[in-house]
Amino acid sequence: MTIASKTSRPLTKWQIIRRFQAVLRRFRSEGKLTLGEAHALAVLPEFMGDDGAMFPSHEAMAEKSGACRRTVINALNRAYALGIVKHTPRYVYDQALGKRVRTSNAYEIVLSALHQVAQAARFLMRSVRNHLSARPAHERPSSSFLRAERVFQPPQMSHSEMIEWCLKEAKAT
């Protein structure tokens, strides 16, 4: 990963960290990131190697930031949508399984506003394409074990009528 400044010289790791923190503060002040998401994302540059590569797992980011794994995933999804982080899935070939297996993501921090807009647009288009390519519900195979059990919704009742109905249903079962 090469991140260049306006003078075309590569930025140091600490310059990238400071600029990324400034981007996070800006999006946080604009209300586009929650406090938990900003904290979860703030640790991402700490995983950067000397060559600029970042391959942290969600668990590693959660442990380092003090957030839960789900918060890290939500924060990364928000960062993809805002265009401030780019991710590339990584795969290795597993001979035992005879197929490619996903290992982790390679992350890249996007500091340029123009590149952030372009990255956000790519993420949006990918999301729209994935949404449109999904089969409608009426075309999906129907499996009884995949369906949620139907719950009877009683009509609107008063409090006392609701209690009577619940007692009656409890006796029936």
Disulfide bonds with the S-S distance in Angstrom:
none
